[in-house]
Amino acid sequence: MATLMVDFIISLDGYGAAEGWPGFWGMEGPEYLAQIGKESEHEHVALMGATTYRLMSGFAAEMPDDPGLAPLTALPKVVFSSTLEAPLSWNNSELVSGDAVEAVKEMKRSDPRPLRTIGSVSLCRSLLRAGVVDRFRVVVFPVITGATGRDRIFDSYPDITLELVESRTFDGRLQLLEYVPTVLDAPPGAGA
């Protein structure tokens, strides 16, 4: 059975991006970039929604020889969308227009390859709420983007407890935190 990892990069205050800041908040270092490269060498299926697909496939089309995008282009990708139409232009991309949770459950049962999300806040929220996520990983960048931040990652998430299973520091400043999530039916102490 395949495992599913939700994978985010965030500012310390929980944003996935910020207006006027470069990608990775301009703080990607050689250790972190090497880790991304190493991970992309291990086959997995990348899961994303339409917004992330449009963004990433646009980057891949504009920069086809970019060493950071080539491994992602080579990976199998599943895109969940009711607005996109098949065939998708980005190599190795499959469109699923039905229920994402049911599709992921079937993928976990029938395909041994690991599954990992890319961005896609609402998709990840749905998968977590449904209890199909095996690992939840964030890389925290040491910035606070309260004035310019956008894409708040954790808004409208269910209550979740997280068991830390791995942590690592990259380039002396980026903190990777990997957890096993448990979605709570009710917050601790509720209804007591």
C-alpha positions as CSV (number, residue, x, y, z in Angstrom):
1,M,0.0,0.0,0.0
2,A,1.3,3.4,-0.9
3,T,1.9,6.2,1.6
4,L,0.8,9.8,1.2
5,M,2.9,12.8,2.3
6,V,1.6,16.3,2.4
7,D,4.6,18.6,1.9
8,F,4.7,22.4,2.4
9,I,7.2,25.1,2.7
10,I,6.0,27.9,5.0
11,S,7.0,31.1,6.7
12,L,7.2,31.0,10.5
13,D,3.7,32.6,10.6
14,G,2.2,29.9,8.3
15,Y,2.1,31.5,4.9
16,G,3.0,29.6,1.7
17,A,4.1,32.7,-0.2
18,A,4.4,36.5,0.1
19,E,4.0,39.4,-2.2
20,G,7.3,40.9,-3.4
21,W,9.4,38.0,-2.0
22,P,11.4,35.6,-4.3
23,G,10.7,31.9,-4.3
24,F,11.8,30.2,-1.0
25,W,11.9,33.7,0.4
26,G,15.3,34.0,-1.1
27,M,16.7,31.7,1.6
28,E,17.2,28.4,-0.3
29,G,20.8,27.2,0.4
30,P,23.0,24.4,-1.0
31,E,22.0,21.8,1.6
32,Y,18.3,22.3,1.1
33,L,18.6,22.4,-2.7
34,A,20.6,19.2,-2.6
35,Q,17.9,17.6,-0.5
36,I,15.2,18.5,-3.0
37,G,17.4,17.1,-5.8
38,K,17.9,13.9,-3.8
39,E,14.2,13.4,-3.1
40,S,13.3,14.0,-6.7
41,E,15.5,11.1,-7.7
42,H,13.2,8.7,-5.8
43,E,10.2,7.8,-7.9
44,H,6.9,9.0,-6.5
45,V,3.6,10.3,-7.8
46,A,3.2,14.1,-7.4
47,L,-0.4,15.2,-6.6
48,M,-1.6,18.7,-7.2
49,G,-4.6,20.9,-7.8
50,A,-5.3,23.1,-10.8
51,T,-3.8,26.3,-9.4
52,T,-0.5,24.6,-8.6
53,Y,-0.5,22.7,-11.9
54,R,-1.0,26.0,-13.9
55,L,1.9,27.6,-12.0
56,M,4.3,24.7,-12.1
57,S,3.6,23.7,-15.7
58,G,4.0,27.4,-16.7
59,F,7.5,27.4,-15.1
60,A,8.4,24.1,-16.8
61,A,7.3,25.5,-20.2
62,E,9.3,28.7,-19.7
63,M,12.4,27.0,-18.4
64,P,12.5,23.4,-19.9
65,D,16.2,23.0,-19.1
66,D,16.0,24.2,-15.5
67,P,17.8,21.5,-13.4
68,G,15.3,22.1,-10.6
69,L,12.2,21.5,-12.8
70,A,13.5,18.7,-15.0
71,P,13.1,16.0,-12.3
72,L,9.5,17.2,-11.6
73,T,8.7,17.1,-15.3
74,A,9.9,13.5,-15.4
75,L,7.8,12.4,-12.5
76,P,4.3,11.0,-12.9
77,K,1.8,13.7,-11.8
78,V,-1.9,13.5,-11.0
79,V,-3.9,16.8,-11.2
80,F,-7.2,17.1,-9.5
81,S,-9.4,19.6,-11.2
82,S,-13.0,20.2,-12.5
83,T,-11.8,23.2,-14.6
84,L,-8.8,21.8,-16.6
85,E,-9.4,19.7,-19.7
86,A,-7.5,16.7,-20.9
87,P,-5.0,16.2,-22.4
88,L,-2.7,18.2,-20.1
89,S,0.3,19.8,-21.8
90,W,2.9,19.0,-19.1
91,N,4.6,15.7,-19.7
92,N,3.5,12.8,-17.5
93,S,0.4,14.6,-16.2
94,E,-2.9,12.8,-15.7
95,L,-6.1,14.7,-15.0
96,V,-8.7,13.4,-12.5
97,S,-11.9,15.4,-12.5
98,G,-13.8,13.2,-9.9
99,D,-13.6,13.1,-6.2
100,A,-9.9,13.6,-5.1
101,V,-10.2,11.7,-1.8
102,E,-11.7,8.6,-3.4
103,A,-9.1,8.7,-6.2
104,V,-6.3,9.0,-3.7
105,K,-7.7,6.1,-1.6
106,E,-7.8,4.0,-4.8
107,M,-4.2,5.0,-5.7
108,K,-3.0,4.1,-2.2
109,R,-4.6,0.6,-2.6
110,S,-3.5,-0.1,-6.1
111,D,-0.1,1.6,-6.7
112,P,2.9,0.9,-4.5
113,R,4.7,4.2,-5.4
114,P,4.7,6.8,-2.7
115,L,2.4,9.8,-3.2
116,R,3.4,13.4,-2.4
117,T,1.6,16.7,-2.7
118,I,3.0,19.8,-4.2
119,G,1.4,23.0,-2.8
120,S,-2.4,22.7,-3.3
121,V,-3.7,23.9,0.0
122,S,-7.3,23.0,-0.5
123,L,-6.4,19.5,-1.9
124,C,-4.2,18.9,1.1
125,R,-6.9,20.1,3.5
126,S,-9.4,17.7,2.0
127,L,-7.0,14.7,2.2
128,L,-6.1,15.5,5.8
129,R,-9.7,15.9,6.8
130,A,-10.5,12.5,5.2
131,G,-7.7,10.8,7.2
132,V,-5.7,9.5,4.2
133,V,-2.5,11.4,4.9
134,D,0.3,9.2,6.4
135,R,3.0,12.0,6.8
136,F,2.7,15.7,7.2
137,R,6.0,17.6,6.5
138,V,6.8,21.3,6.6
139,V,10.0,23.2,6.0
140,V,9.9,26.4,8.0
141,F,11.7,29.4,6.6
142,P,12.9,32.0,9.2
143,V,10.7,34.9,8.0
144,I,7.5,36.4,9.2
145,T,5.4,37.7,6.4
146,G,2.4,39.1,8.3
147,A,2.1,42.2,6.1
148,T,2.7,40.6,2.7
149,G,1.9,36.9,3.3
150,R,-0.6,35.1,1.1
151,D,-1.8,31.5,1.0
152,R,-2.3,30.8,4.7
153,I,-1.6,27.1,4.9
154,F,-3.6,26.1,8.0
155,D,-6.8,28.1,7.8
156,S,-9.9,25.9,7.8
157,Y,-7.9,22.8,8.7
158,P,-9.5,20.3,11.1
159,D,-7.9,19.9,14.5
160,I,-4.9,17.6,14.2
161,T,-2.3,16.2,16.6
162,L,1.1,15.7,15.2
163,E,3.7,13.1,16.3
164,L,7.2,14.3,15.3
165,V,9.1,11.5,13.5
166,E,11.9,13.5,11.9
167,S,13.5,16.9,12.1
168,R,16.5,18.5,10.4
169,T,18.1,21.8,9.9
170,F,19.3,22.9,6.5
171,D,21.9,25.6,5.9
172,G,21.8,26.6,9.5
173,R,18.4,28.2,9.2
174,L,15.7,26.1,7.5
175,Q,13.9,23.7,9.8
176,L,12.3,20.5,8.4
177,L,9.6,19.0,10.6
178,E,8.0,15.7,9.6
179,Y,5.0,14.3,11.5
180,V,2.4,11.5,11.6
181,P,-0.9,13.3,11.7
182,T,-4.0,12.2,13.6
183,V,-7.2,14.1,12.8
184,L,-9.4,14.7,15.8
185,D,-13.1,14.3,15.8
186,A,-13.3,17.0,18.5
187,P,-10.7,19.1,20.3
188,P,-9.3,17.6,23.5
189,G,-11.7,18.4,26.4
190,A,-14.6,19.4,24.1
191,G,-17.9,18.4,25.5
192,A,-16.5,17.5,28.9
